[in-house]
Structures are given as structure tokens and as C-alpha cells.
Amino acid sequence: MARLIIKGGDGLSSSVDLHLGANYCGRGPDNTIIINHPTVSTVHCAITLGDGSLQLRDINSTNGTFLEGKQITEASLVTGQSFRIGDVEVLVESAEVNVAIPVFDIPRPAPPVVCKDGSMLCPRHEKSQVTHRCTFCKEVMCDECVHMLRRRGGKVLKLCPLCSHSCELIGGEKPKKGGFMRFLQKTVKLRMFSSKDPE
């Protein structure tokens, strides 16, 4: 991470880590980096840490901001360079940005238990039989594991609890049973009479 070493007038020094974006330096309590020295303004300067760059900008300070002995309003900084705000010397120990992406290790359940009849028991629910398989990660699960997403006017989505991809019923979807009226329509053709038909 980008770091500064602030050398105080008393011979003591302290190190400060910079965060991404603007880091404000000054005597005031609301600054990111507080430097309690009489030659430092309340808000003296801003050090902006970006992607591979470090920018120093003076904010209308009373005693000025100096880089390599010259007063500046804005300048780029690199590792090993030092600058002065008022009478306080600041060294850029590191200008590198390290962005750490956390890695989450999702524990996977144990493999399913295969019964003598060939059916499988759910890895998460010991007494339930496997009914669904994820189309993406191929994980097997019981009805209780499947996340159901109901949509207005659409069919229910079945989602995997591990990867959130769609799940399918093992052996394919079973055809829906028709009602009594559908049975009648397929087996018996009835002629509908109207009041105008002759008797």
C-alpha cells in the first residue's frame, strides 16, 4: 500500500498509509492525515492516490507546499521522493496500490449417498431423495434444497443453492395431468344445442 513517512521537527517520524482517492493533510481534526505543526495550515494539501499514480496538490496553504525545493500548486509523486508542507518534511516510502480481492471458499457438501435401488440421498438432507440437478455445476439436491423464484405471469424458476443457475428435474419434467374437462374433450364429442335448434 502507498505509505508516507512524516519527519517531525523533534526528530521523530511516523508512517501513514494512504487510501485510494484524496487524502487531506493539515492541522485540522477533519483531515485524513493530521500534522500538528504551526507552519502547517488547517487544510494544507491533498495527496490523491489513483490507479498507479500519486498526485500532490496545495490547497491555498499559508506557508506553501514544496517539491525538490520549488513551491508547487500541483505535482506527481513517485516512490523515494520527498516534499515539504510548511516546515515538515514528508517522504514517499511507497506509491504502489495493492488492491486485494477477497476469496471466499464456499464449502461444498459431501457427495450424495447412493441407495441399493439406485436412488440417491441429498447431501444436505440425509433422509430426502435427490430429485433435481443443477444445469451448470451438476450438483444434485432434493426438493427442499431447490430455491423457487416465482414470477408474475411466468413459470416458476428453480435455482441451485450453490451457484444460482437453473435446476432440472432428474428424469425430465413430468407431463401435467389434465383435468376432468380435458378428459371429456379428448374422449367424448358433445354437440352443443342452442335455443334456436328444432326439437
C-alpha positions as CSV (number, residue, x, y, z in Angstrom):
1,M,0.0,0.0,0.0
2,A,1.1,3.6,-0.6
3,R,2.8,5.0,2.5
4,L,4.3,8.3,3.7
5,I,6.9,8.9,6.4
6,I,6.3,12.2,8.1
7,K,9.5,13.6,9.7
8,G,8.7,15.9,12.6
9,G,10.8,18.8,13.8
10,D,11.6,17.0,17.0
11,G,13.5,14.3,15.1
12,L,10.7,11.8,15.4
13,S,9.0,10.3,12.4
14,S,5.7,8.5,11.8
15,S,4.4,6.4,8.9
16,V,0.9,6.9,7.4
17,D,-0.9,4.6,4.9
18,L,-2.8,6.3,2.1
19,H,-6.2,5.2,1.0
20,L,-7.5,5.4,-2.6
21,G,-8.8,8.8,-3.5
22,A,-8.0,12.1,-1.9
23,N,-6.0,12.1,1.4
24,Y,-6.1,15.6,3.0
25,C,-3.2,16.8,5.1
26,G,-3.4,19.6,7.6
27,R,-3.6,20.7,11.2
28,G,-7.4,20.4,11.4
29,P,-9.1,17.4,13.1
30,D,-11.1,16.6,9.9
31,N,-8.1,15.8,7.8
32,T,-7.1,12.3,6.7
33,I,-3.5,13.0,7.8
34,I,-3.3,15.3,10.8
35,I,0.1,17.1,11.2
36,N,0.1,19.3,14.3
37,H,2.7,21.9,13.4
38,P,2.5,25.7,13.5
39,T,3.7,26.0,9.9
40,V,1.0,23.7,8.5
41,S,-2.4,25.1,7.5
42,T,-5.7,23.8,8.8
43,V,-6.2,22.1,5.4
44,H,-2.8,22.3,3.8
45,C,-2.7,19.9,0.8
46,A,-4.3,16.9,-0.8
47,I,-2.5,13.7,-1.8
48,T,-4.6,11.8,-4.3
49,L,-3.9,8.1,-4.7
50,G,-5.2,6.7,-8.0
51,D,-4.5,3.6,-10.2
52,G,-0.7,3.7,-10.4
53,S,-0.4,7.5,-9.7
54,L,0.1,9.8,-6.7
55,Q,-0.7,13.4,-7.1
56,L,0.1,16.3,-4.7
57,R,-2.0,19.4,-4.7
58,D,-1.6,22.5,-2.5
59,I,-4.9,23.9,-1.1
60,N,-4.1,27.6,-0.8
61,S,-1.8,27.0,2.2
62,T,-0.2,29.9,4.1
63,N,3.4,28.5,4.1
64,G,3.2,26.6,0.8
65,T,4.0,23.1,-0.5
66,F,7.5,22.4,-1.8
67,L,8.8,19.7,-4.1
68,E,12.6,19.5,-4.7
69,G,13.0,23.0,-3.2
70,K,10.4,24.6,-5.5
71,Q,7.0,25.8,-4.4
72,I,4.2,23.9,-6.3
73,T,0.5,24.0,-6.7
74,E,0.2,20.5,-8.2
75,A,2.8,17.7,-9.0
76,S,3.1,14.0,-9.4
77,L,5.0,11.9,-6.8
78,V,7.0,8.7,-7.0
79,T,8.5,6.3,-4.5
80,G,11.6,7.8,-2.8
81,Q,10.6,11.4,-3.4
82,S,10.3,13.8,-0.6
83,F,8.3,17.1,-0.3
84,R,7.7,19.7,2.3
85,I,4.5,21.1,3.7
86,G,5.4,24.2,5.7
87,D,8.5,23.2,7.6
88,V,7.5,19.5,7.8
89,E,9.3,17.0,5.5
90,V,7.4,14.1,4.1
91,L,8.9,11.1,2.3
92,V,7.0,8.9,-0.1
93,E,8.1,5.4,1.1
94,S,5.8,3.6,-1.4
95,A,3.5,4.8,-4.1
96,E,2.1,1.4,-5.1
97,V,-1.5,0.5,-4.9
98,N,-2.4,-3.1,-3.8
99,V,-6.0,-4.0,-4.4
100,A,-6.8,-7.2,-2.6
101,I,-9.8,-9.1,-3.8
102,P,-11.1,-11.4,-1.1
103,V,-11.5,-15.1,-2.0
104,F,-14.5,-16.8,-0.3
105,D,-14.1,-20.5,0.0
106,I,-17.7,-21.9,-0.2
107,P,-17.7,-25.4,1.5
108,R,-19.2,-27.9,-0.8
109,P,-21.3,-30.7,0.7
110,A,-20.3,-34.3,0.8
111,P,-21.2,-36.4,-2.3
112,P,-24.7,-38.0,-2.2
113,V,-25.2,-41.5,-0.8
114,V,-26.4,-44.0,-3.4
115,C,-29.0,-46.4,-2.1
116,K,-29.4,-50.1,-3.2
117,D,-32.3,-49.3,-5.5
118,G,-30.1,-46.7,-7.4
119,S,-31.7,-43.6,-5.9
120,M,-29.5,-41.0,-4.2
121,L,-29.9,-39.3,-0.8
122,C,-29.5,-35.5,-0.7
123,P,-26.0,-34.4,0.6
124,R,-27.7,-31.7,2.7
125,H,-30.8,-33.6,3.9
126,E,-29.9,-37.1,4.9
127,K,-33.5,-38.5,4.7
128,S,-34.6,-36.9,1.4
129,Q,-34.1,-38.4,-2.0
130,V,-32.4,-36.5,-4.8
131,T,-34.9,-35.0,-7.3
132,H,-33.0,-32.2,-9.1
133,R,-29.7,-31.5,-10.7
134,C,-28.1,-28.1,-11.5
135,T,-27.6,-27.5,-15.2
136,F,-24.3,-25.6,-14.5
137,C,-22.4,-27.1,-11.6
138,K,-24.1,-30.5,-11.8
139,E,-24.8,-30.5,-8.1
140,V,-27.7,-32.8,-7.0
141,M,-30.3,-31.9,-4.5
142,C,-33.7,-32.6,-3.1
143,D,-36.9,-30.6,-3.4
144,E,-36.2,-28.8,-0.2
145,C,-32.8,-27.5,-1.4
146,V,-34.1,-26.0,-4.7
147,H,-34.7,-22.2,-4.5
148,M,-38.0,-21.4,-6.1
149,L,-38.4,-18.0,-7.8
150,R,-42.0,-17.2,-8.6
151,R,-42.6,-14.7,-11.4
152,R,-45.9,-13.0,-12.1
153,G,-47.3,-14.3,-15.3
154,G,-44.4,-16.7,-15.9
155,K,-43.4,-20.2,-14.9
156,V,-41.5,-20.8,-11.6
157,L,-37.7,-20.7,-11.9
158,K,-35.9,-23.5,-10.0
159,L,-32.4,-22.3,-8.9
160,C,-29.4,-24.1,-7.5
161,P,-28.5,-23.1,-3.9
162,L,-24.7,-23.2,-4.7
163,C,-24.4,-21.3,-8.0
164,S,-27.9,-19.8,-8.6
165,H,-28.2,-21.4,-12.1
166,S,-31.3,-23.2,-13.2
167,C,-32.1,-26.8,-11.9
168,E,-33.8,-29.5,-13.8
169,L,-35.8,-32.5,-12.6
170,I,-33.9,-35.7,-12.8
171,G,-35.6,-37.8,-15.5
172,G,-37.2,-34.8,-17.1
173,E,-40.3,-32.9,-16.3
174,K,-43.4,-35.0,-15.8
175,P,-46.4,-34.1,-18.0
176,K,-49.1,-32.2,-16.2
177,K,-52.3,-34.2,-15.5
178,G,-55.3,-32.8,-17.3
179,G,-58.5,-32.0,-15.5
180,F,-61.8,-33.8,-15.9
181,M,-63.0,-31.4,-18.7
182,R,-59.8,-32.1,-20.7
183,F,-60.5,-35.8,-20.4
184,L,-64.1,-35.3,-21.7
185,Q,-62.9,-33.1,-24.6
186,K,-60.5,-35.9,-25.8
187,T,-62.9,-38.8,-25.4
188,V,-66.4,-37.5,-26.0
189,K,-67.5,-35.0,-28.7
190,L,-70.7,-33.3,-27.5
191,R,-72.9,-31.3,-29.8
192,M,-74.0,-28.1,-28.1
193,F,-77.6,-27.2,-28.6
194,S,-78.9,-23.7,-28.8
195,S,-82.4,-22.4,-28.2
196,K,-82.9,-21.9,-31.9
197,D,-82.3,-25.6,-32.8
198,P,-85.5,-27.5,-33.8
199,E,-86.7,-30.1,-31.3
